[in-house]
Amino acid sequence: MTARFLVLWSTPTDLEAFEEHYRTVHIPLANRMTRLRSYTVSSGVASVRGGEPYYIVGELEWDSLEDLRADFRSPEGQATARDVDVLSRWSPEVRSMTFEVHETRTPDA
């Protein structure tokens, strides 16, 4: 079982400023969390149902919810969380959620 933190960023009002800060400040801050297993950024998001798609999706993974919570209580996690306020200047609608992954299945080859 793993735990994930999903972040959905709306289309920024200033793409260049958002991208620069996200890539050079925010991702390196998050990668300092010691229990973090992976940080994936997805772009080219297309809406299948619902309204406008998000600009990018960030997905972070830990071994457990306990590890996730411990990392966000750490100084590195707190700095990462505070930096969302900076990014929100350009991407005002940001949504985030945590969840556990109980089972994954890959198709038979």
Phi and psi restraints in degrees (range 20) as a CNS / XPLOR table:
assign (resid 1 and name C) (resid 2 and name N)
       (resid 2 and name CA) (resid 2 and name C) 1.0 -126.4 20.0 2
assign (resid 2 and name N) (resid 2 and name CA)
       (resid 2 and name C) (resid 3 and name N) 1.0 168.1 20.0 2
assign (resid 2 and name C) (resid 3 and name N)
       (resid 3 and name CA) (resid 3 and name C) 1.0 -122.0 20.0 2
assign (resid 3 and name N) (resid 3 and name CA)
       (resid 3 and name C) (resid 4 and name N) 1.0 142.4 20.0 2
assign (resid 3 and name C) (resid 4 and name N)
       (resid 4 and name CA) (resid 4 and name C) 1.0 -129.3 20.0 2
assign (resid 4 and name N) (resid 4 and name CA)
       (resid 4 and name C) (resid 5 and name N) 1.0 151.9 20.0 2
assign (resid 4 and name C) (resid 5 and name N)
       (resid 5 and name CA) (resid 5 and name C) 1.0 -121.1 20.0 2
assign (resid 5 and name N) (resid 5 and name CA)
       (resid 5 and name C) (resid 6 and name N) 1.0 118.3 20.0 2
assign (resid 5 and name C) (resid 6 and name N)
       (resid 6 and name CA) (resid 6 and name C) 1.0 -108.3 20.0 2
assign (resid 6 and name N) (resid 6 and name CA)
       (resid 6 and name C) (resid 7 and name N) 1.0 132.2 20.0 2
assign (resid 6 and name C) (resid 7 and name N)
       (resid 7 and name CA) (resid 7 and name C) 1.0 -126.6 20.0 2
assign (resid 7 and name N) (resid 7 and name CA)
       (resid 7 and name C) (resid 8 and name N) 1.0 125.5 20.0 2
assign (resid 7 and name C) (resid 8 and name N)
       (resid 8 and name CA) (resid 8 and name C) 1.0 -111.8 20.0 2
assign (resid 8 and name N) (resid 8 and name CA)
       (resid 8 and name C) (resid 9 and name N) 1.0 117.2 20.0 2
assign (resid 8 and name C) (resid 9 and name N)
       (resid 9 and name CA) (resid 9 and name C) 1.0 -104.2 20.0 2
assign (resid 9 and name N) (resid 9 and name CA)
       (resid 9 and name C) (resid 10 and name N) 1.0 129.4 20.0 2
assign (resid 9 and name C) (resid 10 and name N)
       (resid 10 and name CA) (resid 10 and name C) 1.0 -72.2 20.0 2
assign (resid 10 and name N) (resid 10 and name CA)
       (resid 10 and name C) (resid 11 and name N) 1.0 165.9 20.0 2
assign (resid 10 and name C) (resid 11 and name N)
       (resid 11 and name CA) (resid 11 and name C) 1.0 -62.7 20.0 2
assign (resid 11 and name N) (resid 11 and name CA)
       (resid 11 and name C) (resid 12 and name N) 1.0 123.2 20.0 2
assign (resid 11 and name C) (resid 12 and name N)
       (resid 12 and name CA) (resid 12 and name C) 1.0 -67.2 20.0 2
assign (resid 12 and name N) (resid 12 and name CA)
       (resid 12 and name C) (resid 13 and name N) 1.0 149.7 20.0 2
assign (resid 12 and name C) (resid 13 and name N)
       (resid 13 and name CA) (resid 13 and name C) 1.0 -73.9 20.0 2
assign (resid 13 and name N) (resid 13 and name CA)
       (resid 13 and name C) (resid 14 and name N) 1.0 -26.9 20.0 2
assign (resid 13 and name C) (resid 14 and name N)
       (resid 14 and name CA) (resid 14 and name C) 1.0 -130.8 20.0 2
assign (resid 14 and name N) (resid 14 and name CA)
       (resid 14 and name C) (resid 15 and name N) 1.0 93.5 20.0 2
assign (resid 14 and name C) (resid 15 and name N)
       (resid 15 and name CA) (resid 15 and name C) 1.0 -57.6 20.0 2
assign (resid 15 and name N) (resid 15 and name CA)
       (resid 15 and name C) (resid 16 and name N) 1.0 -44.5 20.0 2
assign (resid 15 and name C) (resid 16 and name N)
       (resid 16 and name CA) (resid 16 and name C) 1.0 -63.5 20.0 2
assign (resid 16 and name N) (resid 16 and name CA)
       (resid 16 and name C) (resid 17 and name N) 1.0 -46.2 20.0 2
assign (resid 16 and name C) (resid 17 and name N)
       (resid 17 and name CA) (resid 17 and name C) 1.0 -64.5 20.0 2
assign (resid 17 and name N) (resid 17 and name CA)
       (resid 17 and name C) (resid 18 and name N) 1.0 -44.3 20.0 2
assign (resid 17 and name C) (resid 18 and name N)
       (resid 18 and name CA) (resid 18 and name C) 1.0 -60.8 20.0 2
assign (resid 18 and name N) (resid 18 and name CA)
       (resid 18 and name C) (resid 19 and name N) 1.0 -51.8 20.0 2
assign (resid 18 and name C) (resid 19 and name N)
       (resid 19 and name CA) (resid 19 and name C) 1.0 -59.2 20.0 2
assign (resid 19 and name N) (resid 19 and name CA)
       (resid 19 and name C) (resid 20 and name N) 1.0 -44.7 20.0 2
assign (resid 19 and name C) (resid 20 and name N)
       (resid 20 and name CA) (resid 20 and name C) 1.0 -60.1 20.0 2
assign (resid 20 and name N) (resid 20 and name CA)
       (resid 20 and name C) (resid 21 and name N) 1.0 -48.3 20.0 2
assign (resid 20 and name C) (resid 21 and name N)
       (resid 21 and name CA) (resid 21 and name C) 1.0 -69.0 20.0 2
assign (resid 21 and name N) (resid 21 and name CA)
       (resid 21 and name C) (resid 22 and name N) 1.0 -43.1 20.0 2
assign (resid 21 and name C) (resid 22 and name N)
       (resid 22 and name CA) (resid 22 and name C) 1.0 -60.7 20.0 2
assign (resid 22 and name N) (resid 22 and name CA)
       (resid 22 and name C) (resid 23 and name N) 1.0 -45.8 20.0 2
assign (resid 22 and name C) (resid 23 and name N)
       (resid 23 and name CA) (resid 23 and name C) 1.0 -76.6 20.0 2
assign (resid 23 and name N) (resid 23 and name CA)
       (resid 23 and name C) (resid 24 and name N) 1.0 -37.7 20.0 2
assign (resid 23 and name C) (resid 24 and name N)
       (resid 24 and name CA) (resid 24 and name C) 1.0 -96.7 20.0 2
assign (resid 24 and name N) (resid 24 and name CA)
       (resid 24 and name C) (resid 25 and name N) 1.0 -19.1 20.0 2
assign (resid 24 and name C) (resid 25 and name N)
       (resid 25 and name CA) (resid 25 and name C) 1.0 -117.1 20.0 2
assign (resid 25 and name N) (resid 25 and name CA)
       (resid 25 and name C) (resid 26 and name N) 1.0 -56.2 20.0 2
assign (resid 25 and name C) (resid 26 and name N)
       (resid 26 and name CA) (resid 26 and name C) 1.0 -67.3 20.0 2
assign (resid 26 and name N) (resid 26 and name CA)
       (resid 26 and name C) (resid 27 and name N) 1.0 -50.6 20.0 2
assign (resid 26 and name C) (resid 27 and name N)
       (resid 27 and name CA) (resid 27 and name C) 1.0 -61.3 20.0 2
assign (resid 27 and name N) (resid 27 and name CA)
       (resid 27 and name C) (resid 28 and name N) 1.0 -45.9 20.0 2
assign (resid 27 and name C) (resid 28 and name N)
       (resid 28 and name CA) (resid 28 and name C) 1.0 -60.9 20.0 2
assign (resid 28 and name N) (resid 28 and name CA)
       (resid 28 and name C) (resid 29 and name N) 1.0 -35.9 20.0 2
assign (resid 28 and name C) (resid 29 and name N)
       (resid 29 and name CA) (resid 29 and name C) 1.0 -60.5 20.0 2
assign (resid 29 and name N) (resid 29 and name CA)
       (resid 29 and name C) (resid 30 and name N) 1.0 -49.5 20.0 2
assign (resid 29 and name C) (resid 30 and name N)
       (resid 30 and name CA) (resid 30 and name C) 1.0 -61.9 20.0 2
assign (resid 30 and name N) (resid 30 and name CA)
       (resid 30 and name C) (resid 31 and name N) 1.0 -39.2 20.0 2
assign (resid 30 and name C) (resid 31 and name N)
       (resid 31 and name CA) (resid 31 and name C) 1.0 -68.9 20.0 2
assign (resid 31 and name N) (resid 31 and name CA)
       (resid 31 and name C) (resid 32 and name N) 1.0 -6.5 20.0 2
assign (resid 31 and name C) (resid 32 and name N)
       (resid 32 and name CA) (resid 32 and name C) 1.0 -81.8 20.0 2
assign (resid 32 and name N) (resid 32 and name CA)
       (resid 32 and name C) (resid 33 and name N) 1.0 -12.6 20.0 2
assign (resid 32 and name C) (resid 33 and name N)
       (resid 33 and name CA) (resid 33 and name C) 1.0 -67.9 20.0 2
assign (resid 33 and name N) (resid 33 and name CA)
       (resid 33 and name C) (resid 34 and name N) 1.0 125.5 20.0 2
assign (resid 33 and name C) (resid 34 and name N)
       (resid 34 and name CA) (resid 34 and name C) 1.0 -72.9 20.0 2
assign (resid 34 and name N) (resid 34 and name CA)
       (resid 34 and name C) (resid 35 and name N) 1.0 -23.7 20.0 2
assign (resid 34 and name C) (resid 35 and name N)
       (resid 35 and name CA) (resid 35 and name C) 1.0 -96.2 20.0 2
assign (resid 35 and name N) (resid 35 and name CA)
       (resid 35 and name C) (resid 36 and name N) 1.0 -8.2 20.0 2
assign (resid 35 and name C) (resid 36 and name N)
       (resid 36 and name CA) (resid 36 and name C) 1.0 -61.5 20.0 2
assign (resid 36 and name N) (resid 36 and name CA)
       (resid 36 and name C) (resid 37 and name N) 1.0 128.4 20.0 2
assign (resid 36 and name C) (resid 37 and name N)
       (resid 37 and name CA) (resid 37 and name C) 1.0 -93.5 20.0 2
assign (resid 37 and name N) (resid 37 and name CA)
       (resid 37 and name C) (resid 38 and name N) 1.0 -37.6 20.0 2
assign (resid 37 and name C) (resid 38 and name N)
       (resid 38 and name CA) (resid 38 and name C) 1.0 -157.0 20.0 2
assign (resid 38 and name N) (resid 38 and name CA)
       (resid 38 and name C) (resid 39 and name N) 1.0 155.2 20.0 2
assign (resid 38 and name C) (resid 39 and name N)
       (resid 39 and name CA) (resid 39 and name C) 1.0 -136.6 20.0 2
assign (resid 39 and name N) (resid 39 and name CA)
       (resid 39 and name C) (resid 40 and name N) 1.0 112.8 20.0 2
assign (resid 39 and name C) (resid 40 and name N)
       (resid 40 and name CA) (resid 40 and name C) 1.0 -114.5 20.0 2
assign (resid 40 and name N) (resid 40 and name CA)
       (resid 40 and name C) (resid 41 and name N) 1.0 135.7 20.0 2
assign (resid 40 and name C) (resid 41 and name N)
       (resid 41 and name CA) (resid 41 and name C) 1.0 -117.4 20.0 2
assign (resid 41 and name N) (resid 41 and name CA)
       (resid 41 and name C) (resid 42 and name N) 1.0 126.0 20.0 2
assign (resid 41 and name C) (resid 42 and name N)
       (resid 42 and name CA) (resid 42 and name C) 1.0 -112.6 20.0 2
assign (resid 42 and name N) (resid 42 and name CA)
       (resid 42 and name C) (resid 43 and name N) 1.0 136.0 20.0 2
assign (resid 42 and name C) (resid 43 and name N)
       (resid 43 and name CA) (resid 43 and name C) 1.0 -125.6 20.0 2
assign (resid 43 and name N) (resid 43 and name CA)
       (resid 43 and name C) (resid 44 and name N) 1.0 178.7 20.0 2
assign (resid 43 and name C) (resid 44 and name N)
       (resid 44 and name CA) (resid 44 and name C) 1.0 66.5 20.0 2
assign (resid 44 and name N) (resid 44 and name CA)
       (resid 44 and name C) (resid 45 and name N) 1.0 34.9 20.0 2
assign (resid 44 and name C) (resid 45 and name N)
       (resid 45 and name CA) (resid 45 and name C) 1.0 -68.4 20.0 2
assign (resid 45 and name N) (resid 45 and name CA)
       (resid 45 and name C) (resid 46 and name N) 1.0 130.1 20.0 2
assign (resid 45 and name C) (resid 46 and name N)
       (resid 46 and name CA) (resid 46 and name C) 1.0 -119.0 20.0 2
assign (resid 46 and name N) (resid 46 and name CA)
       (resid 46 and name C) (resid 47 and name N) 1.0 134.7 20.0 2
assign (resid 46 and name C) (resid 47 and name N)
       (resid 47 and name CA) (resid 47 and name C) 1.0 -77.8 20.0 2
assign (resid 47 and name N) (resid 47 and name CA)
       (resid 47 and name C) (resid 48 and name N) 1.0 131.2 20.0 2
assign (resid 47 and name C) (resid 48 and name N)
       (resid 48 and name CA) (resid 48 and name C) 1.0 -96.9 20.0 2
assign (resid 48 and name N) (resid 48 and name CA)
       (resid 48 and name C) (resid 49 and name N) 1.0 -44.3 20.0 2
assign (resid 48 and name C) (resid 49 and name N)
       (resid 49 and name CA) (resid 49 and name C) 1.0 -136.4 20.0 2
assign (resid 49 and name N) (resid 49 and name CA)
       (resid 49 and name C) (resid 50 and name N) 1.0 152.9 20.0 2
assign (resid 49 and name C) (resid 50 and name N)
       (resid 50 and name CA) (resid 50 and name C) 1.0 94.3 20.0 2
assign (resid 50 and name N) (resid 50 and name CA)
       (resid 50 and name C) (resid 51 and name N) 1.0 -160.0 20.0 2
assign (resid 50 and name C) (resid 51 and name N)
       (resid 51 and name CA) (resid 51 and name C) 1.0 -82.9 20.0 2
assign (resid 51 and name N) (resid 51 and name CA)
       (resid 51 and name C) (resid 52 and name N) 1.0 -150.7 20.0 2
assign (resid 51 and name C) (resid 52 and name N)
       (resid 52 and name CA) (resid 52 and name C) 1.0 -59.7 20.0 2
assign (resid 52 and name N) (resid 52 and name CA)
       (resid 52 and name C) (resid 53 and name N) 1.0 140.2 20.0 2
assign (resid 52 and name C) (resid 53 and name N)
       (resid 53 and name CA) (resid 53 and name C) 1.0 -74.1 20.0 2
assign (resid 53 and name N) (resid 53 and name CA)
       (resid 53 and name C) (resid 54 and name N) 1.0 161.5 20.0 2
assign (resid 53 and name C) (resid 54 and name N)
       (resid 54 and name CA) (resid 54 and name C) 1.0 -77.9 20.0 2
assign (resid 54 and name N) (resid 54 and name CA)
       (resid 54 and name C) (resid 55 and name N) 1.0 160.8 20.0 2
assign (resid 54 and name C) (resid 55 and name N)
       (resid 55 and name CA) (resid 55 and name C) 1.0 -72.1 20.0 2
assign (resid 55 and name N) (resid 55 and name CA)
       (resid 55 and name C) (resid 56 and name N) 1.0 -53.8 20.0 2
assign (resid 55 and name C) (resid 56 and name N)
       (resid 56 and name CA) (resid 56 and name C) 1.0 -140.6 20.0 2
assign (resid 56 and name N) (resid 56 and name CA)
       (resid 56 and name C) (resid 57 and name N) 1.0 159.9 20.0 2
assign (resid 56 and name C) (resid 57 and name N)
       (resid 57 and name CA) (resid 57 and name C) 1.0 -124.6 20.0 2
assign (resid 57 and name N) (resid 57 and name CA)
       (resid 57 and name C) (resid 58 and name N) 1.0 125.8 20.0 2
assign (resid 57 and name C) (resid 58 and name N)
       (resid 58 and name CA) (resid 58 and name C) 1.0 -104.4 20.0 2
assign (resid 58 and name N) (resid 58 and name CA)
       (resid 58 and name C) (resid 59 and name N) 1.0 132.9 20.0 2
assign (resid 58 and name C) (resid 59 and name N)
       (resid 59 and name CA) (resid 59 and name C) 1.0 -131.5 20.0 2
assign (resid 59 and name N) (resid 59 and name CA)
       (resid 59 and name C) (resid 60 and name N) 1.0 117.4 20.0 2
assign (resid 59 and name C) (resid 60 and name N)
       (resid 60 and name CA) (resid 60 and name C) 1.0 -110.4 20.0 2
assign (resid 60 and name N) (resid 60 and name CA)
       (resid 60 and name C) (resid 61 and name N) 1.0 144.9 20.0 2
assign (resid 60 and name C) (resid 61 and name N)
       (resid 61 and name CA) (resid 61 and name C) 1.0 -131.0 20.0 2
assign (resid 61 and name N) (resid 61 and name CA)
       (resid 61 and name C) (resid 62 and name N) 1.0 139.8 20.0 2
assign (resid 61 and name C) (resid 62 and name N)
       (resid 62 and name CA) (resid 62 and name C) 1.0 -127.2 20.0 2
assign (resid 62 and name N) (resid 62 and name CA)
       (resid 62 and name C) (resid 63 and name N) 1.0 167.6 20.0 2
assign (resid 62 and name C) (resid 63 and name N)
       (resid 63 and name CA) (resid 63 and name C) 1.0 -70.0 20.0 2
assign (resid 63 and name N) (resid 63 and name CA)
       (resid 63 and name C) (resid 64 and name N) 1.0 -27.8 20.0 2
assign (resid 63 and name C) (resid 64 and name N)
       (resid 64 and name CA) (resid 64 and name C) 1.0 -157.3 20.0 2
assign (resid 64 and name N) (resid 64 and name CA)
       (resid 64 and name C) (resid 65 and name N) 1.0 163.5 20.0 2
assign (resid 64 and name C) (resid 65 and name N)
       (resid 65 and name CA) (resid 65 and name C) 1.0 -62.7 20.0 2
assign (resid 65 and name N) (resid 65 and name CA)
       (resid 65 and name C) (resid 66 and name N) 1.0 -33.7 20.0 2
assign (resid 65 and name C) (resid 66 and name N)
       (resid 66 and name CA) (resid 66 and name C) 1.0 -62.2 20.0 2
assign (resid 66 and name N) (resid 66 and name CA)
       (resid 66 and name C) (resid 67 and name N) 1.0 -42.6 20.0 2
assign (resid 66 and name C) (resid 67 and name N)
       (resid 67 and name CA) (resid 67 and name C) 1.0 -64.9 20.0 2
assign (resid 67 and name N) (resid 67 and name CA)
       (resid 67 and name C) (resid 68 and name N) 1.0 -42.4 20.0 2
assign (resid 67 and name C) (resid 68 and name N)
       (resid 68 and name CA) (resid 68 and name C) 1.0 -57.7 20.0 2
assign (resid 68 and name N) (resid 68 and name CA)
       (resid 68 and name C) (resid 69 and name N) 1.0 -50.8 20.0 2
assign (resid 68 and name C) (resid 69 and name N)
       (resid 69 and name CA) (resid 69 and name C) 1.0 -63.4 20.0 2
assign (resid 69 and name N) (resid 69 and name CA)
       (resid 69 and name C) (resid 70 and name N) 1.0 -40.5 20.0 2
assign (resid 69 and name C) (resid 70 and name N)
       (resid 70 and name CA) (resid 70 and name C) 1.0 -62.4 20.0 2
assign (resid 70 and name N) (resid 70 and name CA)
       (resid 70 and name C) (resid 71 and name N) 1.0 -42.6 20.0 2
assign (resid 70 and name C) (resid 71 and name N)
       (resid 71 and name CA) (resid 71 and name C) 1.0 -63.2 20.0 2
assign (resid 71 and name N) (resid 71 and name CA)
       (resid 71 and name C) (resid 72 and name N) 1.0 -40.8 20.0 2
assign (resid 71 and name C) (resid 72 and name N)
       (resid 72 and name CA) (resid 72 and name C) 1.0 -73.7 20.0 2
assign (resid 72 and name N) (resid 72 and name CA)
       (resid 72 and name C) (resid 73 and name N) 1.0 -16.6 20.0 2
assign (resid 72 and name C) (resid 73 and name N)
       (resid 73 and name CA) (resid 73 and name C) 1.0 -83.2 20.0 2
assign (resid 73 and name N) (resid 73 and name CA)
       (resid 73 and name C) (resid 74 and name N) 1.0 -17.5 20.0 2
assign (resid 73 and name C) (resid 74 and name N)
       (resid 74 and name CA) (resid 74 and name C) 1.0 -72.3 20.0 2
assign (resid 74 and name N) (resid 74 and name CA)
       (resid 74 and name C) (resid 75 and name N) 1.0 162.6 20.0 2
assign (resid 74 and name C) (resid 75 and name N)
       (resid 75 and name CA) (resid 75 and name C) 1.0 -56.9 20.0 2
assign (resid 75 and name N) (resid 75 and name CA)
       (resid 75 and name C) (resid 76 and name N) 1.0 -37.8 20.0 2
assign (resid 75 and name C) (resid 76 and name N)
       (resid 76 and name CA) (resid 76 and name C) 1.0 -66.6 20.0 2
assign (resid 76 and name N) (resid 76 and name CA)
       (resid 76 and name C) (resid 77 and name N) 1.0 -40.9 20.0 2
assign (resid 76 and name C) (resid 77 and name N)
       (resid 77 and name CA) (resid 77 and name C) 1.0 -67.6 20.0 2
assign (resid 77 and name N) (resid 77 and name CA)
       (resid 77 and name C) (resid 78 and name N) 1.0 -40.0 20.0 2
assign (resid 77 and name C) (resid 78 and name N)
       (resid 78 and name CA) (resid 78 and name C) 1.0 -64.6 20.0 2
assign (resid 78 and name N) (resid 78 and name CA)
       (resid 78 and name C) (resid 79 and name N) 1.0 -39.8 20.0 2
assign (resid 78 and name C) (resid 79 and name N)
       (resid 79 and name CA) (resid 79 and name C) 1.0 -64.9 20.0 2
assign (resid 79 and name N) (resid 79 and name CA)
       (resid 79 and name C) (resid 80 and name N) 1.0 -39.9 20.0 2
assign (resid 79 and name C) (resid 80 and name N)
       (resid 80 and name CA) (resid 80 and name C) 1.0 -63.7 20.0 2
assign (resid 80 and name N) (resid 80 and name CA)
       (resid 80 and name C) (resid 81 and name N) 1.0 -45.1 20.0 2
assign (resid 80 and name C) (resid 81 and name N)
       (resid 81 and name CA) (resid 81 and name C) 1.0 -62.8 20.0 2
assign (resid 81 and name N) (resid 81 and name CA)
       (resid 81 and name C) (resid 82 and name N) 1.0 -41.7 20.0 2
assign (resid 81 and name C) (resid 82 and name N)
       (resid 82 and name CA) (resid 82 and name C) 1.0 -64.3 20.0 2
assign (resid 82 and name N) (resid 82 and name CA)
       (resid 82 and name C) (resid 83 and name N) 1.0 -32.9 20.0 2
assign (resid 82 and name C) (resid 83 and name N)
       (resid 83 and name CA) (resid 83 and name C) 1.0 -68.1 20.0 2
assign (resid 83 and name N) (resid 83 and name CA)
       (resid 83 and name C) (resid 84 and name N) 1.0 -19.5 20.0 2
assign (resid 83 and name C) (resid 84 and name N)
       (resid 84 and name CA) (resid 84 and name C) 1.0 -60.3 20.0 2
assign (resid 84 and name N) (resid 84 and name CA)
       (resid 84 and name C) (resid 85 and name N) 1.0 -34.0 20.0 2
assign (resid 84 and name C) (resid 85 and name N)
       (resid 85 and name CA) (resid 85 and name C) 1.0 -61.5 20.0 2
assign (resid 85 and name N) (resid 85 and name CA)
       (resid 85 and name C) (resid 86 and name N) 1.0 -37.2 20.0 2
assign (resid 85 and name C) (resid 86 and name N)
       (resid 86 and name CA) (resid 86 and name C) 1.0 -66.6 20.0 2
assign (resid 86 and name N) (resid 86 and name CA)
       (resid 86 and name C) (resid 87 and name N) 1.0 -48.9 20.0 2
assign (resid 86 and name C) (resid 87 and name N)
       (resid 87 and name CA) (resid 87 and name C) 1.0 -64.3 20.0 2
assign (resid 87 and name N) (resid 87 and name CA)
       (resid 87 and name C) (resid 88 and name N) 1.0 -28.9 20.0 2
assign (resid 87 and name C) (resid 88 and name N)
       (resid 88 and name CA) (resid 88 and name C) 1.0 -67.4 20.0 2
assign (resid 88 and name N) (resid 88 and name CA)
       (resid 88 and name C) (resid 89 and name N) 1.0 -15.2 20.0 2
assign (resid 88 and name C) (resid 89 and name N)
       (resid 89 and name CA) (resid 89 and name C) 1.0 -62.9 20.0 2
assign (resid 89 and name N) (resid 89 and name CA)
       (resid 89 and name C) (resid 90 and name N) 1.0 -32.9 20.0 2
assign (resid 89 and name C) (resid 90 and name N)
       (resid 90 and name CA) (resid 90 and name C) 1.0 -103.5 20.0 2
assign (resid 90 and name N) (resid 90 and name CA)
       (resid 90 and name C) (resid 91 and name N) 1.0 -25.2 20.0 2
assign (resid 90 and name C) (resid 91 and name N)
       (resid 91 and name CA) (resid 91 and name C) 1.0 -127.3 20.0 2
assign (resid 91 and name N) (resid 91 and name CA)
       (resid 91 and name C) (resid 92 and name N) 1.0 81.1 20.0 2
assign (resid 91 and name C) (resid 92 and name N)
       (resid 92 and name CA) (resid 92 and name C) 1.0 -67.6 20.0 2
assign (resid 92 and name N) (resid 92 and name CA)
       (resid 92 and name C) (resid 93 and name N) 1.0 -24.1 20.0 2
assign (resid 92 and name C) (resid 93 and name N)
       (resid 93 and name CA) (resid 93 and name C) 1.0 -104.4 20.0 2
assign (resid 93 and name N) (resid 93 and name CA)
       (resid 93 and name C) (resid 94 and name N) 1.0 100.6 20.0 2
assign (resid 93 and name C) (resid 94 and name N)
       (resid 94 and name CA) (resid 94 and name C) 1.0 -121.2 20.0 2
assign (resid 94 and name N) (resid 94 and name CA)
       (resid 94 and name C) (resid 95 and name N) 1.0 132.7 20.0 2
assign (resid 94 and name C) (resid 95 and name N)
       (resid 95 and name CA) (resid 95 and name C) 1.0 -120.8 20.0 2
assign (resid 95 and name N) (resid 95 and name CA)
       (resid 95 and name C) (resid 96 and name N) 1.0 144.1 20.0 2
assign (resid 95 and name C) (resid 96 and name N)
       (resid 96 and name CA) (resid 96 and name C) 1.0 -143.9 20.0 2
assign (resid 96 and name N) (resid 96 and name CA)
       (resid 96 and name C) (resid 97 and name N) 1.0 154.4 20.0 2
assign (resid 96 and name C) (resid 97 and name N)
       (resid 97 and name CA) (resid 97 and name C) 1.0 -157.4 20.0 2
assign (resid 97 and name N) (resid 97 and name CA)
       (resid 97 and name C) (resid 98 and name N) 1.0 155.5 20.0 2
assign (resid 97 and name C) (resid 98 and name N)
       (resid 98 and name CA) (resid 98 and name C) 1.0 -114.8 20.0 2
assign (resid 98 and name N) (resid 98 and name CA)
       (resid 98 and name C) (resid 99 and name N) 1.0 153.1 20.0 2
assign (resid 98 and name C) (resid 99 and name N)
       (resid 99 and name CA) (resid 99 and name C) 1.0 -161.2 20.0 2
assign (resid 99 and name N) (resid 99 and name CA)
       (resid 99 and name C) (resid 100 and name N) 1.0 159.4 20.0 2
assign (resid 99 and name C) (resid 100 and name N)
       (resid 100 and name CA) (resid 100 and name C) 1.0 -99.5 20.0 2
assign (resid 100 and name N) (resid 100 and name CA)
       (resid 100 and name C) (resid 101 and name N) 1.0 142.6 20.0 2
assign (resid 100 and name C) (resid 101 and name N)
       (resid 101 and name CA) (resid 101 and name C) 1.0 -104.2 20.0 2
assign (resid 101 and name N) (resid 101 and name CA)
       (resid 101 and name C) (resid 102 and name N) 1.0 111.5 20.0 2
assign (resid 101 and name C) (resid 102 and name N)
       (resid 102 and name CA) (resid 102 and name C) 1.0 -90.4 20.0 2
assign (resid 102 and name N) (resid 102 and name CA)
       (resid 102 and name C) (resid 103 and name N) 1.0 -29.9 20.0 2
assign (resid 102 and name C) (resid 103 and name N)
       (resid 103 and name CA) (resid 103 and name C) 1.0 -153.3 20.0 2
assign (resid 103 and name N) (resid 103 and name CA)
       (resid 103 and name C) (resid 104 and name N) 1.0 136.7 20.0 2
assign (resid 103 and name C) (resid 104 and name N)
       (resid 104 and name CA) (resid 104 and name C) 1.0 -127.4 20.0 2
assign (resid 104 and name N) (resid 104 and name CA)
       (resid 104 and name C) (resid 105 and name N) 1.0 149.0 20.0 2
assign (resid 104 and name C) (resid 105 and name N)
       (resid 105 and name CA) (resid 105 and name C) 1.0 -137.2 20.0 2
assign (resid 105 and name N) (resid 105 and name CA)
       (resid 105 and name C) (resid 106 and name N) 1.0 132.3 20.0 2
assign (resid 105 and name C) (resid 106 and name N)
       (resid 106 and name CA) (resid 106 and name C) 1.0 -106.2 20.0 2
assign (resid 106 and name N) (resid 106 and name CA)
       (resid 106 and name C) (resid 107 and name N) 1.0 140.5 20.0 2
assign (resid 106 and name C) (resid 107 and name N)
       (resid 107 and name CA) (resid 107 and name C) 1.0 -60.3 20.0 2
assign (resid 107 and name N) (resid 107 and name CA)
       (resid 107 and name C) (resid 108 and name N) 1.0 149.5 20.0 2
assign (resid 107 and name C) (resid 108 and name N)
       (resid 108 and name CA) (resid 108 and name C) 1.0 -64.4 20.0 2
assign (resid 108 and name N) (resid 108 and name CA)
       (resid 108 and name C) (resid 109 and name N) 1.0 141.3 20.0 2
